[in-house]
Amino acid sequence: MIPIHTDQAAASPFVARIGRDGAGTVARDGEELAPIALVKAPRFYALSTRDGIPYPKIALLHGADVLASTVLQTCVRYAEPDKACTFCAIGQSLAAGRTTAKKTPEQLGEVAEAAARLDGVRHVTLTTGTPRSADRGAAHLADCARGIKARVDLPVQAQCEPPDDFAWFERMRAAGVDSLGMHLEAVEDGVRAAAMPGKAEVSVARYFEAFEAAVRVFGRGQVSTYLIAGLGDSLESLLDASERLVAMGVYPFLVPLVPIPGTPSAHRAPPSGDFMRALYTRVGPLLARAGMRATDVKAGCARCGACSGLSGFEAEGRAAAPPGPGAAGTTTSGSSDDATVQLRARAEQADLSRVPPLAPGHLLRRARAV
């Protein structure tokens, strides 16, 4: 996945050229660096639910084979400017009418069945805005997982803040949730307070208590957390946190900040390629030695990997994954013959002259939030 709708993309030295057949290349200064291909429009996008809602307003295809949905599109923190995460755009797609505020278990089950049958979807990611309830969205996520499993046998990841009562982990597992994401985003107290003032009220210590409890329920490697490089955490802080997480069986999903237009972080510079490589070359082999590879995660973002280069560094003794056949994605337009769009490469590949081509399964595609 390479962001193309950010302010930074306009000044990118990288260019994507796409031919009529949907295949193309990423180039810099006229030199071809990696093959790419367009993602075909999923067939399930043409359908609507029994209550008349277009499927893409319920869930979207992310990556190559994952169905993703934000089951609650509102967030108690996003609604208050002094509490909102500076990098979050959860309300933008709702305001634009591209999604609905609350997805029902029945709707998600219907869409998941069609996505698996028509487009080969293999796992599901369910995330949520944070409600005011003490369960932090776990109750609705459990209901939604149950609704999906009633229609189709797909592994499901649920993502939420740590609930007040860790008994929700057992309840979610019983409802059909196979893996769990609880996202730290940042680890230094000062960075958390500046980048996510509301979410920072839940301490790092509380997250680690939740991780420990969740690993007992879901197993090693089936609990993950986003760590967003570029919010201000030092390399040492991110590495220390990653080592601690891996030791307790939590997958640290390291991603570069993608500054989203319309958010307070829109003009923030993403991390350099060297910064991301330094993270990946340390954490990737660490995961491999712990037996916690992305391919073993049952469902969710770490398994998909399109937002991160980490999985390409998991093979111990290798700096990166071998060159692959490239990946799929969309451009800014429905162009055909040799369309050219400017883009900013994923931050960990910001200097593609020194970093291997995209690993198989990593996509160039248009980012859309549900």
C-alpha positions in Angstrom: 0.0 0.0 0.0 1.4 3.3 -1.1 -0.4 6.5 0.0 -1.3 8.8 -3.0 -3.8 11.2 -1.5 -1.6 13.0 1.0 0.0 16.4 0.8 3.4 14.8 0.7 2.5 12.8 -2.5 2.5 16.0 -4.5 6.2 16.4 -4.0 7.1 12.8 -4.3 10.0 11.8 -6.5 8.2 8.5 -7.2 5.8 8.0 -10.2 3.4 5.1 -10.9 2.8 4.3 -14.5 -0.2 2.0 -15.2 -1.0 0.5 -18.6 -4.3 -0.7 -20.1 -3.9 -4.2 -18.7 -3.7 -2.7 -15.1 0.0 -3.6 -14.8 2.7 -1.0 -14.3 5.8 0.1 -12.4 7.0 2.5 -9.8 9.8 4.6 -11.1 12.1 7.3 -9.9 14.1 9.6 -12.2 13.1 7.4 -15.1 14.4 4.2 -13.4 11.9 1.4 -12.9 12.1 0.2 -9.3 9.2 -2.2 -8.7 6.3 -3.8 -10.6 2.7 -2.9 -9.5 -0.8 -3.8 -10.6 -4.3 -2.4 -10.1 -6.7 -4.0 -7.7 -9.9 -4.9 -9.6 -13.1 -3.5 -8.3 -14.5 -6.2 -6.0 -17.7 -7.8 -7.3 -19.4 -7.5 -3.9 -19.2 -3.7 -4.2 -22.1 -3.9 -6.8 -24.5 -5.3 -4.2 -26.8 -3.9 -1.5 -28.0 -5.3 1.8 -31.5 -6.5 2.3 -32.3 -3.2 3.9 -31.0 -1.3 0.8 -27.5 -0.2 1.9 -24.7 -0.6 -0.7 -22.2 -3.1 0.5 -19.2 -0.7 0.4 -20.9 1.4 3.0 -20.8 -1.6 5.3 -17.3 -3.0 4.6 -14.4 -2.6 2.2 -11.8 -4.8 0.7 -8.4 -4.0 2.3 -5.2 -5.4 1.0 -5.6 -8.5 -1.2 -8.0 -10.6 0.8 -9.3 -9.0 3.9 -12.7 -7.5 4.5 -12.6 -4.5 6.9 -15.3 -2.5 8.6 -15.5 0.2 11.3 -18.5 -1.1 13.1 -19.1 2.1 15.1 -18.1 5.1 12.9 -18.4 7.6 15.8 -15.9 8.0 18.7 -16.3 9.8 22.0 -12.8 11.1 21.6 -13.1 12.3 18.0 -16.2 14.4 18.9 -14.1 16.5 21.3 -11.3 18.5 19.5 -9.1 18.6 22.7 -9.4 14.8 23.1 -9.2 13.7 19.5 -6.3 11.7 18.0 -4.4 14.1 15.7 -3.9 11.5 13.0 -7.5 10.1 12.9 -10.1 10.7 10.2 -12.8 8.3 11.5 -15.5 11.0 10.9 -14.6 12.0 7.4 -16.1 9.1 5.5 -19.3 9.3 7.6 -19.6 13.1 7.0 -19.1 12.4 3.3 -21.9 9.8 3.2 -19.6 7.0 2.3 -20.5 4.8 5.3 -23.0 4.4 8.0 -22.7 5.2 11.7 -23.4 1.7 13.0 -23.1 -1.6 11.2 -25.3 -4.4 12.3 -24.3 -8.0 12.8 -26.8 -9.0 10.1 -25.4 -6.6 7.6 -21.8 -7.7 8.2 -22.7 -11.3 7.9 -24.4 -10.7 4.6 -21.5 -8.7 3.2 -18.8 -11.1 4.5 -20.6 -14.1 2.9 -20.7 -12.3 -0.5 -17.1 -11.1 -0.3 -15.9 -14.6 0.5 -17.9 -16.2 -2.3 -17.4 -13.6 -5.0 -14.0 -12.1 -4.3 -12.1 -14.7 -2.3 -11.9 -12.8 1.0 -10.1 -14.9 3.6 -10.3 -12.9 6.8 -12.1 -10.0 8.4 -10.9 -7.0 10.4 -13.5 -5.3 12.6 -12.5 -2.0 14.3 -14.5 0.6 16.1 -14.7 4.1 17.3 -14.6 4.3 21.1 -18.1 4.6 22.7 -18.8 5.9 26.2 -19.6 2.4 27.5 -17.1 0.6 29.8 -16.7 -2.2 27.3 -15.0 0.2 24.8 -17.0 -1.3 21.9 -16.2 -4.9 22.8 -19.9 -5.8 23.1 -20.8 -4.7 19.6 -17.7 -6.2 18.2 -18.6 -9.5 19.7 -22.1 -9.3 18.3 -20.7 -8.5 14.9 -18.3 -11.4 14.9 -21.1 -13.7 15.9 -23.2 -12.3 13.0 -20.3 -13.0 10.5 -19.7 -16.5 11.8 -23.4 -17.3 11.5 -23.1 -16.7 7.7 -19.5 -17.7 6.7 -16.5 -19.4 8.3 -13.9 -16.6 8.1 -11.4 -15.8 10.8 -12.1 -12.4 12.5 -10.0 -9.8 14.2 -11.6 -7.3 16.5 -9.9 -4.0 17.5 -10.8 -1.8 20.4 -9.4 0.0 23.4 -8.9 -2.1 26.6 -12.3 -2.7 28.2 -12.7 -2.0 31.8 -13.5 -5.7 32.5 -11.0 -8.1 30.9 -13.7 -10.7 31.0 -14.7 -9.3 27.7 -11.8 -11.1 26.1 -13.4 -14.4 26.9 -16.7 -13.2 25.7 -15.3 -12.0 22.4 -13.5 -15.2 21.9 -16.7 -17.2 22.5 -18.5 -15.0 20.0 -16.1 -15.9 17.2 -13.2 -13.4 17.5 -10.0 -15.2 16.6 -7.5 -12.4 17.1 -7.5 -9.1 19.0 -5.9 -5.7 18.3 -5.5 -3.0 21.0 -3.5 -0.2 19.7 -1.0 1.8 21.7 -0.1 4.0 18.6 2.6 5.7 20.6 4.6 4.8 23.7 6.2 7.9 25.2 4.0 9.8 27.6 4.7 13.2 26.1 4.1 12.0 22.6 0.8 10.3 23.6 -0.4 13.4 25.3 0.3 15.5 22.3 -0.8 13.1 19.5 -3.8 11.5 21.2 -4.7 13.4 24.3 -8.0 11.5 25.0 -6.6 8.1 24.4 -3.5 8.9 26.4 -5.8 8.9 29.5 -5.6 5.1 29.2 -2.0 4.5 30.4 0.6 2.4 28.7 0.7 0.3 31.9 -3.0 -0.4 31.5 -2.5 -1.5 27.9 0.2 -3.9 29.0 -2.1 -5.3 31.7 -4.7 -5.8 29.0 -2.2 -7.4 26.6 -1.2 -10.0 29.3 -4.8 -10.9 29.9 -5.7 -11.1 26.2 -2.7 -13.3 25.3 -4.0 -15.8 27.9 -7.3 -16.0 26.0 -6.2 -15.7 22.3 -2.7 -17.1 22.5 0.8 -15.8 21.6 0.9 -14.0 18.3 -2.9 -13.5 18.1 -2.9 -10.2 20.0 -1.4 -7.2 18.2 -0.9 -3.5 18.6 -0.3 -0.6 16.2 2.9 1.4 16.8 2.9 4.5 14.5 6.4 5.7 13.7 6.4 9.4 13.0 4.3 10.7 15.9 7.4 11.6 17.9 8.5 8.4 19.6 12.3 7.9 19.4 13.7 4.9 17.7 14.9 3.5 21.1 11.4 3.9 22.6 9.8 2.0 19.8 12.4 -0.7 19.8 12.2 -1.1 23.6 8.4 -1.3 23.4 8.5 -3.8 20.6 10.9 -6.1 22.5 8.7 -6.0 25.5 5.6 -6.8 23.4 7.2 -9.7 21.6 8.4 -11.2 24.9 4.8 -11.3 26.1 3.4 -12.7 22.9 2.0 -9.5 21.4 2.7 -8.6 17.7 4.0 -5.0 17.4 2.6 -3.9 14.1 5.0 -1.1 13.2 3.7 1.3 10.5 4.8 4.7 9.3 2.6 7.7 9.9 0.5 8.5 6.8 -0.6 12.1 7.3 -4.3 12.2 6.3 -5.7 15.4 4.7 -8.1 17.2 7.0 -6.5 16.0 10.2 -4.2 18.0 12.6 -1.3 15.8 11.4 -2.0 16.4 7.7 1.3 18.4 7.3 3.4 16.4 9.6 6.4 14.8 8.0 6.3 11.0 7.9 9.3 9.1 9.2 12.3 8.6 6.8 13.0 5.3 5.1 16.2 4.9 7.2 14.1 5.2 10.4 11.7 2.6 9.3 14.4 0.3 8.1 16.2 0.6 11.4 12.9 -0.5 13.1 12.2 -3.4 10.7 15.7 -4.9 10.7 15.6 -5.1 14.5 12.0 -6.2 15.1 11.5 -8.5 12.1 14.1 -11.0 13.1 13.0 -10.7 16.8 9.5 -11.8 15.7 10.9 -14.7 13.7 13.0 -15.9 16.6 9.9 -15.8 18.8 7.9 -17.8 16.3 5.4 -14.9 15.7 5.3 -14.4 12.0 2.6 -12.4 10.3 1.5 -15.4 8.3 0.6 -17.2 11.5 -1.8 -14.4 12.7 -5.3 -15.7 12.1 -6.9 -12.4 11.0 -6.4 -8.7 10.9 -3.9 -6.0 10.0 -0.7 -7.9 10.9 -1.7 -10.8 8.7 -2.6 -8.4 5.8 0.5 -6.4 6.2 -0.3 -3.9 3.4 0.3 -0.8 5.7 3.7 -2.0 6.9 7.0 -3.5 5.6 7.6 -5.5 8.8 6.6 -8.9 7.5 9.3 -8.7 4.8 12.0 -8.5 7.5 10.8 -11.5 9.6 13.2 -14.0 8.0 16.2 -14.1 10.3 19.5 -13.4 8.5 17.9 -11.5 5.6 17.5 -7.7 5.5 14.3 -7.9 3.6 12.0 -10.1 1.6 13.1 -11.1 -1.9 11.7 -9.1 -4.8 8.1 -10.2 -5.6 5.8 -9.8 -8.5 4.6 -6.5 -7.0 1.1 -5.8 -5.8 -2.2 -4.4 -6.6 -3.8 -1.0 -6.1 -5.7 1.9 -7.5 -4.6 5.2 -8.9 -6.2 8.5 -8.4 -8.3 8.2 -11.5 -9.9 5.5 -13.6 -7.2 6.1 -16.2 -6.2 3.6 -18.8 -3.2 3.9 -21.1 0.0 4.6 -19.3 -1.7 6.8 -16.7 0.8 8.6 -14.4 0.1 9.6 -10.8 2.5 11.1 -8.3 2.7 9.3 -5.0 4.7 9.1 -1.9 6.1 5.7 -1.3 5.5 3.9 1.9 7.8 5.5 4.4 9.9 2.4 5.0 10.5 2.4 1.2 11.0 6.1 0.9 14.3 5.5 -0.9 13.5 2.7 -3.2 16.9 3.0 -4.8 18.3 1.3 -1.6 15.3 -0.7 -0.5 14.2 -3.9 -2.3 10.9 -3.9 -4.3 7.6 -4.4 -2.7 7.2 -7.8 -1.1 4.4 -10.0 -2.5 1.1 -9.0 -1.1 1.9 -5.3 -0.4 -0.4 -3.1 -2.3 -0.6 0.1 -4.2 -4.1 1.1 -3.6 -6.3 4.1 -2.8 -6.9 4.5 0.9 -10.5 4.6 2.0 -11.7 4.5 5.6 -14.9 2.7 6.6 
